[in-house]
Amino acid sequence: MVTLEGMMRSAILAAARSPQLEQLVSAAPVSRSVVRRFVAGTTTEDAIDRRESGVGA
């Protein structure tokens, strides 16, 4: 049986794997400042660098 929850889960997981969607969300004026403030980066090194520099605090 297909449920709404299962369909939403599949859609969200597919979106999370999409490089095109990542670029769109990161660059769109409506979400760019939110991404810059709340996303530390795409690698562990990015997160450590941002934490050490205090960016987004």
Z-matrix of the N, CA and C atoms (Angstrom, degrees):
N
C 1 1.450
C 2 1.532 1 109.11
N 3 1.310 2 116.26 1 131.71
C 4 1.455 3 122.46 2 178.30
C 5 1.522 4 107.96 3 -90.57
N 6 1.324 5 115.00 4 128.78
C 7 1.464 6 119.60 5 179.25
C 8 1.522 7 109.85 6 -114.20
N 9 1.299 8 115.44 7 161.30
C 10 1.464 9 120.72 8 176.11
C 11 1.528 10 109.61 9 -60.42
N 12 1.316 11 116.60 10 -41.36
C 13 1.464 12 121.05 11 179.29
C 14 1.531 13 110.92 12 -59.66
N 15 1.320 14 116.57 13 -43.83
C 16 1.464 15 120.72 14 179.44
C 17 1.518 16 112.15 15 -65.01
N 18 1.322 17 116.84 16 -40.40
C 19 1.467 18 120.40 17 178.49
C 20 1.522 19 110.88 18 -66.50
N 21 1.331 20 117.28 19 -41.61
C 22 1.466 21 120.96 20 178.65
C 23 1.524 22 110.64 21 -64.83
N 24 1.305 23 116.08 22 -41.85
C 25 1.465 24 120.79 23 179.26
C 26 1.522 25 110.40 24 -59.81
N 27 1.322 26 116.98 25 -46.27
C 28 1.457 27 121.55 26 179.43
C 29 1.526 28 111.06 27 -62.36
N 30 1.316 29 116.99 28 -42.71
C 31 1.464 30 120.98 29 -179.60
C 32 1.526 31 111.33 30 -65.11
N 33 1.325 32 117.11 31 -42.51
C 34 1.470 33 120.65 32 -179.90
C 35 1.524 34 111.03 33 -66.75
N 36 1.319 35 117.35 34 -42.00
C 37 1.468 36 120.16 35 178.42
C 38 1.525 37 111.26 36 -65.29
N 39 1.314 38 118.00 37 -39.27
C 40 1.468 39 120.92 38 177.11
C 41 1.528 40 110.17 39 -64.37
N 42 1.318 41 117.50 40 -41.88
C 43 1.466 42 120.99 41 178.72
C 44 1.528 43 111.26 42 -63.97
N 45 1.316 44 116.79 43 -37.12
C 46 1.467 45 120.85 44 -179.14
C 47 1.528 46 111.63 45 -66.43
N 48 1.324 47 117.52 46 -24.94
C 49 1.466 48 121.25 47 179.81
C 50 1.527 49 112.86 48 -92.64
N 51 1.300 50 118.68 49 0.60
C 52 1.456 51 122.05 50 -172.72
C 53 1.530 52 112.37 51 -91.75
N 54 1.332 53 117.67 52 111.60
C 55 1.471 54 119.99 53 176.32
C 56 1.530 55 111.83 54 -62.91
N 57 1.332 56 117.05 55 -33.78
C 58 1.462 57 119.81 56 179.40
C 59 1.529 58 111.28 57 -65.51
N 60 1.319 59 117.03 58 -42.00
C 61 1.458 60 120.46 59 178.89
C 62 1.530 61 110.73 60 -67.83
N 63 1.327 62 116.85 61 -38.18
C 64 1.467 63 120.34 62 176.41
C 65 1.529 64 110.46 63 -58.93
N 66 1.323 65 117.00 64 -46.21
C 67 1.467 66 121.23 65 179.19
C 68 1.524 67 111.05 66 -63.15
N 69 1.322 68 116.54 67 -43.58
C 70 1.460 69 120.60 68 -179.78
C 71 1.528 70 111.31 69 -61.08
N 72 1.319 71 117.14 70 -48.44
C 73 1.466 72 120.90 71 -178.37
C 74 1.526 73 111.18 72 -66.63
N 75 1.319 74 117.12 73 -38.73
C 76 1.472 75 121.31 74 -179.69
C 77 1.520 76 112.29 75 -67.76
N 78 1.325 77 116.95 76 -30.36
C 79 1.462 78 120.85 77 -174.29
C 80 1.526 79 114.36 78 -100.94
N 81 1.315 80 118.20 79 -18.03
C 82 1.465 81 120.68 80 -176.40
C 83 1.526 82 110.71 81 -66.71
N 84 1.328 83 117.11 82 132.83
C 85 1.470 84 119.92 83 -178.48
C 86 1.527 85 113.58 84 -54.77
N 87 1.327 86 117.42 85 -35.26
C 88 1.462 87 120.64 86 -176.24
C 89 1.534 88 112.07 87 -70.28
N 90 1.323 89 118.77 88 -25.64
C 91 1.471 90 120.82 89 -176.79
C 92 1.525 91 114.29 90 -118.20
N 93 1.314 92 118.35 91 -9.04
C 94 1.473 93 122.24 92 -175.12
C 95 1.531 94 112.53 93 -56.08
N 96 1.322 95 118.68 94 -46.30
C 97 1.466 96 120.43 95 -177.64
C 98 1.524 97 111.84 96 -68.35
N 99 1.326 98 117.16 97 -33.39
C 100 1.463 99 121.05 98 177.38
C 101 1.522 100 109.67 99 -66.80
N 102 1.327 101 116.81 100 -45.23
C 103 1.464 102 121.16 101 178.61
C 104 1.522 103 109.63 102 -61.06
N 105 1.329 104 117.05 103 -46.36
C 106 1.464 105 121.05 104 -178.55
C 107 1.530 106 111.14 105 -60.32
N 108 1.326 107 117.23 106 -37.99
C 109 1.463 108 120.17 107 -177.25
C 110 1.528 109 113.85 108 -80.13
N 111 1.320 110 117.91 109 -39.12
C 112 1.459 111 120.56 110 -170.05
C 113 1.524 112 116.08 111 -106.51
N 114 1.327 113 118.76 112 -10.31
C 115 1.457 114 121.18 113 178.92
C 116 1.519 115 108.46 114 -107.69
N 117 1.323 116 116.16 115 115.71
C 118 1.464 117 120.38 116 -174.39
C 119 1.522 118 113.01 117 -72.02
N 120 1.298 119 117.74 118 -23.20
C 121 1.461 120 121.11 119 -179.80
C 122 1.513 121 109.98 120 150.10
N 123 1.321 122 115.02 121 -177.00
C 124 1.455 123 119.21 122 -177.90
C 125 1.521 124 112.53 123 -102.56
N 126 1.324 125 117.21 124 -5.52
C 127 1.471 126 121.03 125 177.75
C 128 1.521 127 109.36 126 -130.07
N 129 1.322 128 115.61 127 164.83
C 130 1.468 129 120.48 128 176.82
C 131 1.528 130 109.99 129 -61.50
N 132 1.327 131 116.73 130 -39.86
C 133 1.468 132 120.45 131 179.95
C 134 1.531 133 111.57 132 -61.93
N 135 1.333 134 117.18 133 -40.42
C 136 1.471 135 120.98 134 176.50
C 137 1.530 136 110.56 135 -58.91
N 138 1.317 137 116.24 136 -45.97
C 139 1.466 138 121.07 137 -178.35
C 140 1.525 139 110.76 138 -62.93
N 141 1.328 140 116.82 139 -43.51
C 142 1.474 141 120.75 140 179.94
C 143 1.523 142 110.23 141 -64.96
N 144 1.324 143 117.03 142 -44.83
C 145 1.472 144 120.74 143 178.94
C 146 1.519 145 111.63 144 -59.60
N 147 1.336 146 117.31 145 -44.55
C 148 1.458 147 120.35 146 -179.57
C 149 1.519 148 111.31 147 -67.22
N 150 1.326 149 117.14 148 -37.39
C 151 1.462 150 120.84 149 178.77
C 152 1.518 151 110.35 150 -65.42
N 153 1.328 152 116.13 151 -44.82
C 154 1.470 153 120.20 152 -178.82
C 155 1.519 154 112.53 153 -67.40
N 156 1.335 155 117.48 154 -32.68
C 157 1.451 156 120.47 155 -178.50
C 158 1.535 157 112.35 156 -85.06
N 159 1.338 158 116.67 157 -12.44
C 160 1.454 159 120.27 158 179.22
C 161 1.519 160 113.40 159 78.12
N 162 1.327 161 118.50 160 12.50
C 163 1.451 162 122.07 161 179.21
C 164 1.514 163 108.77 162 -65.85
N 165 1.330 164 115.60 163 134.21
C 166 1.458 165 120.94 164 177.83
C 167 1.524 166 113.39 165 85.42
N 168 1.317 167 117.28 166 0.37
C 169 1.467 168 120.03 167 -179.42
C 170 1.493 169 111.56 168 -83.92
